[in-house]
Amino acid sequence: MLVILGYAMVLTFMVLIMTKRMSPMLALIIVPTVFGLFAGAGLGLGDMVTEAIGTLAPTAALLMFAIMYFGLMIDVGLFDPLVRFILRVTGNDPAKIVLGTALLAGAVSLDGDGSTTFIVVTAAMLPIYLRLGMSPVVMTCVAGLTNGTLNIVPWGGPTARAAAALKIDPTDIFVPLVPSLVVGLLLCFTFAWTMGLRERKRLGLIEFTEASRGARVPERANARAGSRVLAAVGGTGGGMFTSPTVALGLRGGKADGRRADGEGVDGVGSGDESTGTGTMAETMLDPNRPTLRPKRIWFNLGLTVAVMVALVLGLLPLHFVFMIGTAIALLVNFPQLKQQTAQIVAHAPSIVGVVSMVFAAGVLIGVLDGTGMVAAMADWLVAVIPDSMGPYLAGITGVLSMPLTFFMSNDAFYFGILPVLSESAAAYGITPAEMARASVVGQPVHMQSPLVPAILLLVSLANVNLGDHHKKVLWRAAVVAMAMLVVAIVVRVIPFG
């Protein structure tokens, strides 16, 4: 019964958010509560949820102050030069911008932390996507896919957990998987390029011409819609226009989600969270905003580098690092109490969105763990594998790692399920290192799970509906994960038969 309820609960949740019958936050609260009651938890649900929320509190604090910190850095103009540089390099070509998003996400993902990656990618790329009328769902798809593929680095969470659970060295897991990682990244970049080509076809190229009064205006060259000149408000900011009245329909910084031909844009303007015009991004659409602090750019850059170094070295808990960084940034850039209060209030919408999602995920985690659903689901999957499939257990583990790490936490999978599978595989001559390698190839799928706070942060910052993100990214993540598994089997670092 617990197995049926567990899978039914996850399926119900996915259907509700992907069909947009319910917002992700409400689905995370209501669906587990109903199924928990059916599982007989009764009033014990309160204790289960409270315990899960307690474990998520540091994560919520991290995301809260990370959003505020990087929001402040955007307000004061730290990332403006980076945005101008990216636009110069890409030439305002949507295809190149999407590929650049993948490259940036891959570079930042090397630190092994998804939250940092998504904050930096969103801060640098989302304003560009909005300026050019590109779909922010494409950005979240590319960033989530690339980060998930690189999540197998030895200093990242999954590989470290697998190594600890099976008592082996993380390098014994990662190094033989390098060919798989290379193929996975090539697939990520290929997906990014094809999605970028679709955006280029939909929007056309944007070229800049000199207006009669010296301002720079973007000209959209689109074979379907015809060549049209779209005036820019302002004319500063190194050629980046603000509040563009482009074919997407950005009016006063808001997107109405309509193309010039009347068709809707994916993930934009659907009347829910997917409007693609988050508070953090809107501040960067105006190069003349009063919060700019050009004289303090070197201080802010130094502070940001110090925060990143502290994160990598692990000198202090991550949430405390961002607390300190936020306090210093506010004090230096906005010394007056009224200014500090205004900044906190300005970023409250972004903070409430992601923190509420994290705590709502605590309901799902609490019910899955507290009722025993997650253990029952895993035990059932292990039990249904026939003995004749024993020599193929490593490959089977690679396939199972995709849904299992999507439906449960990495801790539950690597410390609860992997040791059982590894012990069974040992009877067929499969080593713990080989099982560990198979167990991490599902990470591109795992990173898209609503149980992963980092992905909730990404969709919240980009103001994208989680269901829209899943529809675009899940099948691509499954393709990348399967390709990594096949390559590992071909080069014989994961046995199969």
Beta strands, then each sheet from edge to edge (+ up, - down):
strand 1: 205-210
strand 2: 216-221
strand 3: 228-229
strand 4: 250-251
strand 5: 254-255
sheet 1: 1+ 2- 3+
sheet 2: 4+ 5-
end
